Amino acid sequence: MTGRIERSVTYGILALFTVISLTPVVGILSTAFGPRSSLNPGFSLPDGINWGNFADAWTRGHFGTYLTNSVLVTVVVVVVTSVLAVLAAYAFGVMRFPGSNVLFYLFVIGLTLPQEALVVPLYFDLRYWELTDTYWALILPQTAQSLAFGVFWMRAYFRNSPRSVIEAARIDGASSWSTLWRVLVPMGRPAVSTMVVIVFMWTWNEFLMALVMVSDEAHRTVPLGLAFFQGRHSSETALLAAASVLIALPVVVVYVALQRRFIEGMLSGAVKE
């Protein structure tokens, strides 16, 4: 009887938080599909499904260009960060060499530095090298920022990896390179997937770096493009809601595709013996 009550209370709390979490989403969707003449965003069901809001927002906001820029920057940052983080974390977590702890804590310091304190010096450095208003002005800083988390996250996985598996691979004649890519990385797919999802969301939603480093429209990313779109269409709530849905959709797709691995990585973080 007590167990049934506890389950009922647990499900009730989960249902309550689900409703609280989904309420803003329902509000945005109802506004995005609602009539364009409406100035009162709310949670009432629209009279019909107005797909034209999405098409108009896409065309008037130039989101095709912005999405292309965001996809390019995000894919490069995620791929480079993942490869470098795996290599560095493997060295810190499995290998033993002088100064490894000092070097690792230098990476960890990157997690403590606020972006606002770095963006101005970065801007002057990149302007000196004539990299502002280029994709490199977005890719290089965001890769460096994400690498600190990636190394920290993957090192925890490698340190908790079964030593018997590593030793067995070495006995079979596998090199360190083969042990990493053929044994440990396939075993650590949940940890890698979690890192990929988090870095993807950080990079896709980055606003301050794009605002400072990019001044021309040709290199704007979707968060920056949405801010300018809002300034021009602040009274057209249906178009703003439709643009917000278009921008959030890639993040939702990536999370749904990797959700199982992401949850496994968040709950376990590592494969243990």
SULHU-V705183 format. One line per field, one symbol per residue. ss: DSSP state (@ for helix, = for strand, . for the rest). phi: phi as a letter, one per 20 degrees, with the letter a starting at -180 (. if undefined). psi: psi as a letter, one per 40 degrees, with the letter a starting at -180 (. if undefined). Layout:
ss: ???
phi: ???
psi: ???
//
This chain:
ss: .@@@@@@@@@@@@@@@@@@@@@@@@@@@@@@@...................@@@@@@@@@..@@@@@@@@@@@@@@@@@@@@@@@@@@@@@@@......@@@@@@@@@@@@@..@@@@@@@@@@@@@@.......@@@@@@@@@@@@@@@@@@@@@@@@...@@@@@@@@@....@@@@@@@@@@@@.@@@@@@@@@@@@@@@@...@@@@@@...@@@..@@@@@@@@@@@....@@@@@@@@@@@@@@@@@@@@@.@@@@@@@@@......
phi: .ffffffffffffffffffffegfffffffffeeffffddfadffffbeeffffffffffelffffffffffffffffffffffffffffffedecbfnfffffffffggfeefffedffgfffffffeldfmcfffefffffffffffffffffffffeffffffffffffnfffffffeddffffegffffffffffgffffefdffffeecdeffdfeffffffffffecfeeffffffffffffggfffffffdfffffffffdmaedf
psi: dddddddddddddddddddddeddddddddddeiideheghaeihidihgedddddddddefedddddddddddddddddddddddddddddddihiheddddddddddddehiddedddddddddddefeifidddddddddddddddddddddddddeihdddddddddeehiddddddecddddfddddddddddddddddehdddddddheiddeiidddddddddddfdegdddddddddddddddddddddeddddddddddeihi.
//
